Amino acid sequence: MSDALEALLSLYGLNIYNTYGAYLLGTCASLILYGVSLHQLYRYFRLYPTDSLSIRVSVVSLMCLETLQAALLVHSCYTTLVSNYFNPMALLYAVWSLKIEPVVVALLTVVAQAFFARRASLLGTRSRIVTCIALLSLMLHLSLAIAAAAIFFRIVNLHRLQHSSEWLFSASVSSATVADILLAGAIIRGLRRTRATLNDSPLDAFTLYVVNTGLLTGVFNAIPAILAACYPRTFVWAAFNFISARLYANTLLSVLNSRKFLAGREIKIFGSDPSSQGIIARAGHLATVERWGAPQVPDRVPAVINISVTAEEDVDVPSITNSIHKVNSGTSTVGKEL
């Protein structure tokens, strides 16, 4: 049956190994990473049950999209490869779960990268400019993914995909890769300015500079971008894209679970003078930076705090009283002699 199936698919220019074979392998690998994400999610809610609302909403939204994508992958594989096992012609038609897959992956990417965009925006004016460019690239990624899904719904079967539409896959993944590299570069620049990891082990440095910055997802995203440009009529690029999409949740939760809250603890400031207000604003900024797991970039001009010290002297009251009594006694004696 396999020879007949290969002969049938070859008539339409398709191959079972680089289409649904690669699709199945990518699904299996992505489900393993999904399990890692669930474990990280459990640790996150155990370690930070009172985290800020915006971060918790981002985490919950991301994991909902991760779960939806995992369900779509399993559905498309089961429907095509199991339910239609005795119907080889079904391999030529994409099920609805496969057609909406690009949009779900794009939404997942936007939610995850919005978190890293917030981290990068806390590093200064230049980083904010880079963040704006990255956000524009993410919007382009989402738009191209929606266009690709619309084309999937419009065509009857896979072999009728027009060559003029093949560039959408590569362009969509490439735009996400550009956003990844830009945001990772901004965060790495902030880490270099802190100079806080000079004595760390190579493994810690790799985790901090490659994993927690999002550079790993950017490098891995380049693989499906290149494969989509070279082999757009296969699912090899999609298999790698499923894995890179899983890395977003792994990276985001890795950043959140490795945070250390130090700024703002046990700080009490009295007074309403301008210097006190500046200290309060600085402490609030440091707390926000730590909450989002961003590098703490040092100030270019060190803050100056005027400190006035008042010294108090203890006076021995009993000794003064004895001296007064002695003076009074001497006065009385002189009066008697007179």
DRENDO-1510 file (C-alpha; in Angstrom, 1 decimal, always signed):
<recs>
REC; n; res; u; v; w
REC; 1; MET; +0.0; +0.0; +0.0 .
REC; 2; SER; +2.9; +2.3; +0.7 .
REC; 3; ASP; +4.2; +2.0; -2.9 .
REC; 4; ALA; +0.8; +2.8; -4.3 .
REC; 5; LEU; +0.4; +5.7; -1.9 .
REC; 6; GLU; +3.8; +7.1; -3.0 .
REC; 7; ALA; +2.9; +6.7; -6.6 .
REC; 8; LEU; -0.4; +8.5; -6.0 .
REC; 9; LEU; +1.1; +11.4; -4.2 .
REC; 10; SER; +3.9; +11.7; -6.8 .
REC; 11; LEU; +1.3; +12.4; -9.4 .
REC; 12; TYR; +0.5; +15.6; -7.5 .
REC; 13; GLY; +4.1; +16.4; -6.7 .
REC; 14; LEU; +3.8; +15.5; -3.1 .
REC; 15; ASN; +5.8; +13.1; -0.8 .
REC; 16; ILE; +4.5; +11.5; +2.3 .
REC; 17; TYR; +7.8; +11.7; +4.1 .
REC; 18; ASN; +8.4; +15.5; +3.8 .
REC; 19; THR; +4.7; +16.4; +4.2 .
REC; 20; TYR; +2.8; +14.5; +6.8 .
REC; 21; GLY; +5.8; +12.5; +8.0 .
REC; 22; ALA; +7.6; +15.7; +8.9 .
REC; 23; TYR; +4.3; +17.1; +10.3 .
REC; 24; LEU; +3.9; +14.1; +12.6 .
REC; 25; LEU; +7.5; +14.4; +13.9 .
REC; 26; GLY; +7.1; +18.1; +14.6 .
REC; 27; THR; +3.9; +17.4; +16.5 .
REC; 28; CYS; +5.6; +14.8; +18.7 .
REC; 29; ALA; +8.5; +17.1; +19.5 .
REC; 30; SER; +6.3; +20.1; +20.2 .
REC; 31; LEU; +4.1; +18.0; +22.6 .
REC; 32; ILE; +7.3; +17.2; +24.6 .
REC; 33; LEU; +8.1; +20.9; +24.9 .
REC; 34; TYR; +4.4; +21.5; +25.8 .
REC; 35; GLY; +4.9; +19.2; +28.8 .
REC; 36; VAL; +7.9; +21.2; +29.9 .
REC; 37; SER; +5.8; +24.4; +29.7 .
REC; 38; LEU; +3.2; +22.9; +31.9 .
REC; 39; HIS; +5.8; +22.0; +34.5 .
REC; 40; GLN; +7.2; +25.6; +34.4 .
REC; 41; LEU; +3.6; +26.9; +34.7 .
REC; 42; TYR; +3.1; +24.9; +37.8 .
REC; 43; ARG; +6.4; +26.3; +39.3 .
REC; 44; TYR; +5.4; +29.8; +38.4 .
REC; 45; PHE; +2.1; +29.8; +40.2 .
REC; 46; ARG; +3.8; +28.1; +43.2 .
REC; 47; LEU; +6.6; +30.7; +43.4 .
REC; 48; TYR; +4.7; +33.9; +42.4 .
REC; 49; PRO; +1.0; +33.5; +43.4 .
REC; 50; THR; +0.7; +37.3; +43.9 .
REC; 51; ASP; +2.5; +38.4; +40.7 .
REC; 52; SER; +1.2; +41.5; +38.9 .
REC; 53; LEU; -2.1; +41.1; +37.0 .
REC; 54; SER; -0.6; +42.0; +33.6 .
REC; 55; ILE; +2.0; +39.3; +33.8 .
REC; 56; ARG; -0.5; +36.7; +35.0 .
REC; 57; VAL; -2.8; +37.6; +32.1 .
REC; 58; SER; +0.1; +37.2; +29.7 .
REC; 59; VAL; +1.0; +33.8; +31.1 .
REC; 60; VAL; -2.5; +32.5; +31.1 .
REC; 61; SER; -3.2; +33.8; +27.6 .
REC; 62; LEU; +0.0; +32.2; +26.3 .
REC; 63; MET; -0.7; +28.8; +27.8 .
REC; 64; CYS; -4.2; +28.8; +26.5 .
REC; 65; LEU; -2.9; +29.4; +23.0 .
REC; 66; GLU; -0.2; +26.7; +23.6 .
REC; 67; THR; -3.0; +24.3; +24.6 .
REC; 68; LEU; -5.1; +25.2; +21.6 .
REC; 69; GLN; -2.2; +24.7; +19.2 .
REC; 70; ALA; -1.4; +21.3; +20.8 .
REC; 71; ALA; -5.1; +20.2; +20.4 .
REC; 72; LEU; -5.1; +21.4; +16.7 .
REC; 73; LEU; -1.9; +19.5; +16.0 .
REC; 74; VAL; -3.3; +16.3; +17.5 .
REC; 75; HIS; -6.6; +16.7; +15.7 .
REC; 76; SER; -5.0; +17.3; +12.3 .
REC; 77; CYS; -2.7; +14.3; +12.7 .
REC; 78; TYR; -5.4; +11.9; +13.9 .
REC; 79; THR; -8.0; +13.0; +11.3 .
REC; 80; THR; -5.6; +12.7; +8.4 .
REC; 81; LEU; -3.5; +9.7; +9.4 .
REC; 82; VAL; -5.8; +7.6; +11.5 .
REC; 83; SER; -9.5; +8.4; +10.6 .
REC; 84; ASN; -8.7; +8.4; +6.9 .
REC; 85; TYR; -6.1; +5.6; +7.0 .
REC; 86; PHE; -8.0; +3.7; +4.2 .
REC; 87; ASN; -8.6; +6.8; +2.2 .
REC; 88; PRO; -5.2; +7.9; +0.8 .
REC; 89; MET; -6.8; +10.7; -1.2 .
REC; 90; ALA; -7.5; +12.5; +2.2 .
REC; 91; LEU; -3.8; +13.3; +2.3 .
REC; 92; LEU; -4.3; +15.8; -0.5 .
REC; 93; TYR; -6.9; +17.8; +1.5 .
REC; 94; ALA; -6.0; +19.9; +4.5 .
REC; 95; VAL; -8.4; +19.6; +7.5 .
REC; 96; TRP; -9.7; +22.8; +9.1 .
REC; 97; SER; -7.4; +22.4; +12.1 .
REC; 98; LEU; -4.3; +22.5; +9.9 .
REC; 99; LYS; -5.6; +25.6; +8.0 .
REC; 100; ILE; -5.9; +27.8; +11.1 .
REC; 101; GLU; -2.6; +26.6; +12.5 .
REC; 102; PRO; -0.6; +29.6; +11.2 .
REC; 103; VAL; -3.0; +32.1; +12.9 .
REC; 104; VAL; -2.7; +30.4; +16.3 .
REC; 105; VAL; +1.1; +30.2; +16.0 .
REC; 106; ALA; +1.2; +33.9; +15.1 .
REC; 107; LEU; -1.0; +34.9; +18.0 .
REC; 108; LEU; +1.1; +32.8; +20.4 .
REC; 109; THR; +4.2; +34.6; +19.0 .
REC; 110; VAL; +2.7; +38.1; +19.5 .
REC; 111; VAL; +1.6; +37.4; +23.1 .
REC; 112; ALA; +5.1; +36.0; +24.0 .
REC; 113; GLN; +7.0; +38.7; +22.3 .
REC; 114; ALA; +4.9; +41.5; +23.9 .
REC; 115; PHE; +6.4; +40.4; +27.2 .
REC; 116; PHE; +9.9; +40.7; +25.8 .
REC; 117; ALA; +9.0; +44.0; +24.2 .
REC; 118; ARG; +8.0; +45.3; +27.7 .
REC; 119; ARG; +11.3; +44.1; +29.1 .
REC; 120; ALA; +13.2; +45.9; +26.4 .
REC; 121; SER; +11.3; +49.1; +26.8 .
REC; 122; LEU; +12.5; +49.4; +30.4 .
REC; 123; LEU; +16.1; +49.7; +29.3 .
REC; 124; GLY; +16.1; +53.3; +27.9 .
REC; 125; THR; +15.2; +55.4; +24.9 .
REC; 126; ARG; +17.2; +53.5; +22.3 .
REC; 127; SER; +15.6; +50.2; +23.4 .
REC; 128; ARG; +12.1; +51.8; +23.1 .
REC; 129; ILE; +12.9; +52.6; +19.4 .
REC; 130; VAL; +14.0; +49.1; +18.8 .
REC; 131; THR; +10.9; +47.8; +20.6 .
REC; 132; CYS; +8.6; +49.9; +18.3 .
REC; 133; ILE; +10.3; +48.4; +15.2 .
REC; 134; ALA; +10.0; +44.9; +16.6 .
REC; 135; LEU; +6.3; +45.4; +17.3 .
REC; 136; LEU; +5.7; +46.5; +13.7 .
REC; 137; SER; +7.5; +43.4; +12.6 .
REC; 138; LEU; +5.2; +41.3; +14.8 .
REC; 139; MET; +2.1; +43.0; +13.3 .
REC; 140; LEU; +3.4; +42.1; +9.9 .
REC; 141; HIS; +3.9; +38.5; +11.0 .
REC; 142; LEU; +0.3; +38.3; +12.2 .
REC; 143; SER; -1.0; +39.8; +9.0 .
REC; 144; LEU; +0.9; +37.4; +6.8 .
REC; 145; ALA; -0.2; +34.5; +8.9 .
REC; 146; ILE; -3.9; +35.5; +8.5 .
REC; 147; ALA; -3.3; +35.8; +4.7 .
REC; 148; ALA; -1.8; +32.4; +4.6 .
REC; 149; ALA; -4.7; +30.9; +6.5 .
REC; 150; ALA; -7.1; +32.6; +4.1 .
REC; 151; ILE; -5.3; +31.0; +1.1 .
REC; 152; PHE; -5.5; +27.6; +2.8 .
REC; 153; PHE; -9.3; +27.9; +3.2 .
REC; 154; ARG; -9.7; +29.0; -0.4 .
REC; 155; ILE; -7.8; +26.2; -2.2 .
REC; 156; VAL; -9.4; +22.8; -2.5 .
REC; 157; ASN; -6.3; +20.7; -2.0 .
REC; 158; LEU; -2.6; +21.1; -1.2 .
REC; 159; HIS; -1.2; +20.6; -4.7 .
REC; 160; ARG; -3.2; +23.5; -6.0 .
REC; 161; LEU; -1.3; +26.0; -3.9 .
REC; 162; GLN; +0.0; +28.6; -6.4 .
REC; 163; HIS; +3.6; +29.5; -6.6 .
REC; 164; SER; +2.7; +33.2; -6.3 .
REC; 165; SER; +1.5; +32.5; -2.7 .
REC; 166; GLU; +4.4; +30.4; -1.5 .
REC; 167; TRP; +6.4; +33.4; -0.3 .
REC; 168; LEU; +3.8; +34.1; +2.5 .
REC; 169; PHE; +5.2; +31.2; +4.6 .
REC; 170; SER; +8.8; +32.4; +4.5 .
REC; 171; ALA; +7.9; +36.1; +4.9 .
REC; 172; SER; +5.7; +35.4; +7.9 .
REC; 173; VAL; +8.3; +33.4; +9.8 .
REC; 174; SER; +11.1; +35.8; +8.8 .
REC; 175; SER; +9.2; +38.8; +10.2 .
REC; 176; ALA; +8.9; +37.0; +13.5 .
REC; 177; THR; +12.6; +36.2; +13.4 .
REC; 178; VAL; +13.4; +39.8; +12.9 .
REC; 179; ALA; +11.4; +40.8; +15.9 .
REC; 180; ASP; +13.1; +38.1; +18.0 .
REC; 181; ILE; +16.6; +39.2; +17.1 .
REC; 182; LEU; +15.8; +42.9; +17.7 .
REC; 183; LEU; +14.3; +42.4; +21.1 .
REC; 184; ALA; +17.0; +39.9; +22.1 .
REC; 185; GLY; +19.7; +42.3; +21.0 .
REC; 186; ALA; +18.3; +45.1; +23.1 .
REC; 187; ILE; +18.1; +42.9; +26.2 .
REC; 188; ILE; +21.6; +41.6; +25.6 .
REC; 189; ARG; +22.9; +45.1; +25.3 .
REC; 190; GLY; +21.3; +45.9; +28.7 .
REC; 191; LEU; +22.9; +42.8; +30.2 .
REC; 192; ARG; +26.3; +43.9; +29.0 .
REC; 193; ARG; +25.9; +47.3; +30.6 .
REC; 194; THR; +25.1; +45.8; +33.9 .
REC; 195; ARG; +28.3; +43.7; +34.0 .
REC; 196; ALA; +26.7; +41.4; +36.5 .
REC; 197; THR; +27.6; +38.1; +35.1 .
REC; 198; LEU; +31.4; +38.3; +34.6 .
REC; 199; ASN; +32.1; +35.6; +37.2 .
REC; 200; ASP; +29.2; +33.3; +36.2 .
REC; 201; SER; +29.7; +29.8; +34.9 .
REC; 202; PRO; +29.4; +29.2; +31.1 .
REC; 203; LEU; +26.1; +27.4; +31.7 .
REC; 204; ASP; +24.7; +30.3; +33.7 .
REC; 205; ALA; +25.9; +32.8; +31.1 .
REC; 206; PHE; +24.4; +30.7; +28.3 .
REC; 207; THR; +21.0; +30.6; +30.1 .
REC; 208; LEU; +21.1; +34.3; +30.8 .
REC; 209; TYR; +22.3; +35.6; +27.4 .
REC; 210; VAL; +20.8; +33.0; +25.0 .
REC; 211; VAL; +17.7; +31.5; +26.7 .
REC; 212; ASN; +16.3; +34.3; +28.9 .
REC; 213; THR; +16.9; +37.0; +26.3 .
REC; 214; GLY; +14.9; +35.2; +23.6 .
REC; 215; LEU; +17.9; +34.8; +21.4 .
REC; 216; LEU; +17.4; +31.0; +21.2 .
REC; 217; THR; +13.9; +31.4; +19.7 .
REC; 218; GLY; +15.2; +33.9; +17.2 .
REC; 219; VAL; +18.0; +31.6; +16.0 .
REC; 220; PHE; +15.7; +28.6; +15.9 .
REC; 221; ASN; +13.1; +30.6; +14.0 .
REC; 222; ALA; +15.6; +31.2; +11.3 .
REC; 223; ILE; +15.5; +27.5; +10.4 .
REC; 224; PRO; +11.8; +27.3; +9.3 .
REC; 225; ALA; +12.2; +30.7; +7.6 .
REC; 226; ILE; +15.0; +29.3; +5.4 .
REC; 227; LEU; +13.2; +26.0; +4.9 .
REC; 228; ALA; +10.0; +27.7; +3.9 .
REC; 229; ALA; +11.8; +29.7; +1.3 .
REC; 230; CYS; +13.6; +26.6; -0.2 .
REC; 231; TYR; +10.8; +24.0; +0.3 .
REC; 232; PRO; +7.5; +25.8; +0.5 .
REC; 233; ARG; +5.5; +22.8; -0.7 .
REC; 234; THR; +6.6; +20.6; +2.2 .
REC; 235; PHE; +5.8; +20.5; +5.9 .
REC; 236; VAL; +9.4; +20.3; +6.9 .
REC; 237; TRP; +9.5; +24.1; +7.7 .
REC; 238; ALA; +6.2; +23.7; +9.6 .
REC; 239; ALA; +7.6; +21.0; +11.8 .
REC; 240; PHE; +10.4; +23.3; +12.9 .
REC; 241; ASN; +8.0; +26.1; +13.3 .
REC; 242; PHE; +5.9; +24.1; +15.8 .
REC; 243; ILE; +9.1; +23.5; +17.9 .
REC; 244; SER; +10.1; +27.2; +17.8 .
REC; 245; ALA; +6.6; +28.2; +18.8 .
REC; 246; ARG; +6.9; +26.0; +21.9 .
REC; 247; LEU; +10.2; +27.7; +22.8 .
REC; 248; TYR; +8.4; +31.0; +23.4 .
REC; 249; ALA; +6.5; +29.7; +26.4 .
REC; 250; ASN; +9.5; +27.9; +27.7 .
REC; 251; THR; +11.6; +31.0; +27.5 .
REC; 252; LEU; +9.0; +33.4; +29.0 .
REC; 253; LEU; +8.4; +31.1; +32.0 .
REC; 254; SER; +12.1; +30.5; +32.4 .
REC; 255; VAL; +12.5; +34.3; +32.8 .
REC; 256; LEU; +9.7; +34.6; +35.2 .
REC; 257; ASN; +10.8; +31.7; +37.4 .
REC; 258; SER; +14.4; +33.0; +37.7 .
REC; 259; ARG; +13.5; +36.5; +39.0 .
REC; 260; LYS; +14.9; +37.8; +42.3 .
REC; 261; PHE; +12.9; +40.6; +44.0 .
REC; 262; LEU; +15.3; +42.9; +46.0 .
REC; 263; ALA; +14.4; +46.5; +45.2 .
REC; 264; GLY; +11.9; +48.3; +47.3 .
REC; 265; ARG; +12.0; +45.8; +50.3 .
REC; 266; GLU; +12.1; +47.4; +53.7 .
REC; 267; ILE; +12.5; +50.9; +52.3 .
REC; 268; LYS; +10.8; +53.7; +54.3 .
REC; 269; ILE; +11.2; +57.3; +53.2 .
REC; 270; PHE; +9.9; +60.2; +55.3 .
REC; 271; GLY; +9.4; +63.7; +54.0 .
REC; 272; SER; +8.0; +65.3; +50.8 .
REC; 273; ASP; +11.1; +67.1; +49.5 .
REC; 274; PRO; +12.1; +66.7; +45.8 .
REC; 275; SER; +15.0; +64.4; +46.7 .
REC; 276; SER; +12.6; +62.0; +48.5 .
REC; 277; GLN; +10.3; +61.9; +45.6 .
REC; 278; GLY; +13.2; +61.1; +43.3 .
REC; 279; ILE; +14.2; +58.2; +45.5 .
REC; 280; ILE; +10.6; +56.9; +45.5 .
REC; 281; ALA; +10.4; +57.1; +41.7 .
REC; 282; ARG; +13.8; +55.3; +41.4 .
REC; 283; ALA; +12.7; +52.5; +43.8 .
REC; 284; GLY; +9.4; +52.1; +41.8 .
REC; 285; HIS; +11.3; +51.8; +38.5 .
REC; 286; LEU; +13.7; +49.2; +40.0 .
REC; 287; ALA; +10.7; +47.2; +41.3 .
REC; 288; THR; +9.1; +47.3; +37.8 .
REC; 289; VAL; +12.4; +46.2; +36.2 .
REC; 290; GLU; +12.7; +43.2; +38.6 .
REC; 291; ARG; +9.0; +42.3; +38.1 .
REC; 292; TRP; +9.5; +42.0; +34.4 .
REC; 293; GLY; +12.9; +40.3; +34.7 .
REC; 294; ALA; +14.7; +43.1; +32.8 .
REC; 295; PRO; +18.4; +43.9; +33.3 .
REC; 296; GLN; +19.0; +46.7; +35.8 .
REC; 297; VAL; +20.9; +49.2; +33.8 .
REC; 298; PRO; +22.9; +51.6; +36.0 .
REC; 299; ASP; +22.3; +55.4; +35.9 .
REC; 300; ARG; +24.6; +57.5; +33.8 .
REC; 301; VAL; +24.7; +60.1; +36.5 .
REC; 302; PRO; +24.9; +58.7; +40.0 .
REC; 303; ALA; +22.2; +60.0; +42.3 .
REC; 304; VAL; +23.3; +62.4; +45.0 .
REC; 305; ILE; +21.7; +62.1; +48.4 .
REC; 306; ASN; +22.4; +64.8; +51.0 .
REC; 307; ILE; +22.6; +63.3; +54.5 .
REC; 308; SER; +22.7; +65.5; +57.6 .
REC; 309; VAL; +23.7; +64.0; +60.9 .
REC; 310; THR; +22.7; +65.4; +64.3 .
REC; 311; ALA; +24.7; +64.4; +67.3 .
REC; 312; GLU; +23.1; +64.2; +70.7 .
REC; 313; GLU; +25.0; +64.3; +74.0 .
REC; 314; ASP; +23.7; +62.7; +77.2 .
REC; 315; VAL; +23.9; +64.9; +80.3 .
REC; 316; ASP; +24.3; +63.4; +83.7 .
REC; 317; VAL; +21.5; +65.1; +85.6 .
REC; 318; PRO; +22.4; +63.7; +89.1 .
REC; 319; SER; +25.9; +65.2; +88.9 .
REC; 320; ILE; +24.5; +68.6; +88.1 .
REC; 321; THR; +22.2; +68.4; +91.0 .
REC; 322; ASN; +25.0; +67.5; +93.4 .
REC; 323; SER; +27.0; +70.5; +92.1 .
REC; 324; ILE; +24.1; +72.8; +92.8 .
REC; 325; HIS; +23.7; +71.4; +96.3 .
REC; 326; LYS; +27.5; +71.9; +97.0 .
REC; 327; VAL; +27.2; +75.5; +95.8 .
REC; 328; ASN; +24.2; +76.1; +98.0 .
REC; 329; SER; +25.9; +74.6; +101.0 .
REC; 330; GLY; +29.0; +76.8; +100.5 .
REC; 331; THR; +26.7; +79.8; +100.3 .
REC; 332; SER; +25.0; +78.9; +103.6 .
REC; 333; THR; +28.4; +78.5; +105.4 .
REC; 334; VAL; +29.6; +81.9; +104.2 .
REC; 335; GLY; +26.4; +83.4; +105.5 .
REC; 336; LYS; +26.8; +82.0; +108.9 .
REC; 337; GLU; +30.4; +83.2; +109.2 .
REC; 338; LEU; +29.3; +86.7; +108.4 .
</recs>
